[in-house]
Amino acid sequence: CSLTAYPLSHAGADKSSAFLYQCDDNAVLYLGDTGPDAVEGAGQLAGLWKTAAPLIKSGRLKGVFIEASYPSDRADNALFGHLTPAWLMRELDTLAALTDSENPASALRGLKVIITHIKPSLNKQENTLLKIKSELEALNTQGVTLIFPQQGEPFYL
């Protein structure tokens, strides 16, 4: 088995990491805090997606843990190295194109995407989890299986 770390961008000069765990014919990808490549300008996610794409194509990648910290209406200059549902789905579009350039619309179908690091709202009237969940479900043109883990409740890859 192996664990490989990959650099991620987290608000400019700050760094974060992704970890790819591989054992036998199975792999899981866990991303820490990361901003979208278009905002961060570093291309860290593009490099990671190039590594993940063949694992998806071969059926070895069992799941991707990735954040969606803020709702999509958050301004890009206030992301501070995090993703919104809209940015997450754009990044998955990039991953899909790398996975199967001829059929990107179905390249990620069924891939388990576990949503992490949802930040609470400062507005007590807004339920950030429900808003982000609703946005992700509406934007899920890739057909990925979205999982929103709850403390104490198991889920399976």
Buried (B, 14 or more C-beta within 10 A) or exposed (E): EEEEEBBBBBBEEEBBBBBBBBEEEBBBBBBBBBBBBEBBEBEBBEBBBEBBBEBBEEEBBBBBBBBBBBBBEBEEEEBBBBBBBBBBBBBBBBBBBBBBEEEBEEBBEEBBBBBBBBBEBEEEEEEBBEBBBEBBEEBBEBEBBBBBEEEEEEEEE
